[in-house]
Amino acid sequence: MTSLLDGLNERQREAVLATEGPVLVLAGAGTGKTRVITYRVAHLVEQGVPPGAILAVTFTNKAAGVMKERIQDLLRAAGRDSSDVWVSTFHSFCARLLRREAHHLGLPRDFAIYDDDDQTAAVKRALLELGLSTEDYPPRSLRAQISHAKNHGISPDEMESQAKQMRDRGREDAANVFRAYGEILRKAAALDFDDLLLRAVELLRDHPDVRSAWSARFQYLMVDEFQDTNRAQEELVRLLAGAHKNVCVVGDEDQSIYGWRGARAGNLKRFTEDFPGAKIIRLEENYRSTQTILDAAAAVVKNNSDRLGKNLQATLGSGSLLRFFEAPDSIAEAEFVCGELSSLVRGDPNARVAVLYRTGAQSRSFEEVLRRLGIRYRVVGGFSFYERAEVRNALAYVRLLFHPEDNVRLLRVLNVPPRGIGATTVAALEARAKEAGKSLWDTIRAGEISTGKKIAGALNGFHELIETLQEECRELPPAQIIERVLDKSGYLDWIEQQDNLEHTSRAENLRELSNAMAEATEQGQTLEDLLDHAALVSDADEYEEDVPVSLMTLHSAKGLEFDAVFLAGLEEGLLPHGRSLDTPAEVEEERRLFYVGMTRAKQSLALSRAIYRRSYGEDRLRASLPSRFLAEIPSDLIEAAAGSQSEPGETRRYESDPEFSEDYAYRRRKTPYGRSAPAARASKDPLVGKRVRHSKFGIGTIIGVEGDGEDRRLTVSFQDHGPKKLLERYANLQLA
């Protein structure tokens, strides 16, 4: 074991050997925090501590599995058995605890654990019992409200009292559903995920004998990713620590990015208050990133308040400067990023590259270019854009407008959003269609199935909806068709009413679909081209494990590392996200999210943004502001990439230029990767896209040409002054 400890650096070894009393290991990104926990467990066993007296807790089953495997490998090498060490997630530990002590809480030992689907079904049953509609009260939204209340210690009675004070009938009904939901679980002898934590805390808090027994059993307690703990998990750790207080928590305050699911920022600092005299050990030797990347990330995150702080030192040397690219629009941003990563992966087939962004909807533009370049990729933490259920549903509606006889598409959206058309009705509809030899659409239109009045009304409503959309969308361009479908069907409105993060993301994806259609139309594609393209994008054979390029949200990237990282969409409203600008605490979490993205990079980090980005429901592009976080990166650590419209630290305000938007919609786009517009657009002026220099405004790019001869005017987007219209004969422009 001594030889194994010799493989640790000084601070890691200190953390492993500090076994007695409370210890806070403040572990920066890439400093080996999981290594500390595994070696610490192995060291304790080597020193004679019974394996069953050690508890190591983390957040995911995968992380727990990796930790257990590493502990086993270390102890096997030392000839020791580690099978009795408790390595678990919080929820798994609580389930084991409650199974053994259930009688103290009036629970049977074989209580059920309700997963997400079970919980949703229980909410639906509660709504049914109360005579409330699932359309008025979406079950998943109610489930999120119940979870939030549980995690904040709010009972159904307290929720109802608050609702009455606010005269909020909807919240009052939610409180009644909360109460009925709890009764359904009680009668079923079931607990949901929140209950596992809350009832375990209740058990240890309210039953001193049980608490004493379990805290005595676990002489040593270790918690990984402590910055992600919520209120109940923090209390659980305090209760288990008992009198001995041999508790070691490992975490990074700068990677606390889960406030939306209950994690409480500042919990590492609270640990030192809960356990006075706790030893603080900082792991600051970074084995992942270059010093330049670390310094840039540190300069950003230091703007957050109330940090314990650390100073990361790279073992890989200084490395190259960060690069910044400001594109005129989101298409150009995707083309820059994908062009750069294409050179990387073709130059080094073993290189692993990631494109990171704030919301899942942003993957679409990068997927389009990567497919065109023939580069294999995978979307981590989600489906490919066109594979997502909400995108498929919207496209199914569009297909039905032109092919209502398509039974597959019709069944996909017949009850989307919910119309009360259930499985029994669908079965009767299919049987009648088969008997009559008709399509489902013709059967619905003929009203040939025997149903109740409510169901008949729902089927007639669906029929009228499709026919109305067929008439209204006959002459509309694709982007407006999708917007009309989302509006008339009520699908987008229904998704937006589901008050949780998952459905917020789905709504963003639907808006991005409209943007995709608008951009493709500008390239001369027809609606059929778009629908065919979407179907081909869904091919499953592209999703292999061993692929060079990964696309993912910043939340999905936590815990991963890549040779090169492209962090895209650095604009106000995207990062920081528009939903996170209400309070300084929310902005600080967005800053931590940016920090997490930066510290995923090992050798190369590039940042990008678009000056103009399309907004849902608008014909024109909208100008954006650079993310405030860009200005926090020291200028000596970052440089503008070739072709960038500006330097990274600039925060000037762009004004939307209608004439730029009009020109953008029709101009010929020709890229280094062989893409060009259809022949009908080929007559566009060859000056468009040229880089020029002006004596007053500096470097810019020609983005529009009007007129000819002495009256010819050029629209130039300058790096430091934005778009300007210039009369060519007086501008004295020179090629740059």
Sequence and secondary structure as in RCSB ss.txt:
>XXXX:A:sequence
MTSLLDGLNERQREAVLATEGPVLVLAGAGTGKTRVITYRVAHLVEQGVPPGAILAVTFTNKAAGVMKERIQDLL
RAAGRDSSDVWVSTFHSFCARLLRREAHHLGLPRDFAIYDDDDQTAAVKRALLELGLSTEDYPPRSLRAQISHAK
NHGISPDEMESQAKQMRDRGREDAANVFRAYGEILRKAAALDFDDLLLRAVELLRDHPDVRSAWSARFQYLMVDE
FQDTNRAQEELVRLLAGAHKNVCVVGDEDQSIYGWRGARAGNLKRFTEDFPGAKIIRLEENYRSTQTILDAAAAV
VKNNSDRLGKNLQATLGSGSLLRFFEAPDSIAEAEFVCGELSSLVRGDPNARVAVLYRTGAQSRSFEEVLRRLGI
RYRVVGGFSFYERAEVRNALAYVRLLFHPEDNVRLLRVLNVPPRGIGATTVAALEARAKEAGKSLWDTIRAGEIS
TGKKIAGALNGFHELIETLQEECRELPPAQIIERVLDKSGYLDWIEQQDNLEHTSRAENLRELSNAMAEATEQGQ
TLEDLLDHAALVSDADEYEEDVPVSLMTLHSAKGLEFDAVFLAGLEEGLLPHGRSLDTPAEVEEERRLFYVGMTR
AKQSLALSRAIYRRSYGEDRLRASLPSRFLAEIPSDLIEAAAGSQSEPGETRRYESDPEFSEDYAYRRRKTPYGR
SAPAARASKDPLVGKRVRHSKFGIGTIIGVEGDGEDRRLTVSFQDHGPKKLLERYANLQLA
>XXXX:A:secstr
 HHHHTTS HHHHHHHH  SS EEEEE TTS HHHHHHHHHHHHHHTT  GGGEEEEES HHHHHHHHHHHHHHH
HHTT   TT EEEEHHHHHHHHHHHHGGGGT  TT EE  HHHHHHHHHHHHHHHT  TTTS HHHHHHHHHHHH
HTT  HHHHHHHHHHHT HHHHHHHHHHHHHHHHHHHTTEE HHHHHHHHHHHHHH HHHHHHHHHH SEEEESS
GGG  HHHHHHHHHHHTTT  EEEEE GGG   GGGT  TTHHHHHHHHSTT EEEEE EESSS HHHHHHHHHH
HTTSSS      EESS     EEEEEEEEHHHHHHHHHHHHHHHHHH TT  EEEEESSGGGHHHHHHHHHHHT 
 EEETTS  GGGSHHHHHHHHHHHHHH TT HHHHHHHTTSS  S  HHHHHHHHHHHHHHT  HHHHHHHT S 
  HHHHHHHHHHHHHHHHHHHHTTT  HHHHHHHHHHHH HHHHHHTS SHHHHHHHHHHHHHHHHHHHHHHTT 
 HHHHHHHHHHHT GGG  SS SEEEEEHHHHTT  EEEEEE   BTBBTTBGGG SSHHHHHHHHHHHHHHHTT
EEEEEEEEEEEEEE TT SSEEE  B TTGGGS GGGEEE TT SS TT        HHHHHHHHHS    TTS 
   GGGTTS TTTT EEEETTTEEEEEEEEES GGG EEEEEETTTEEEEEEHHHH  EE 
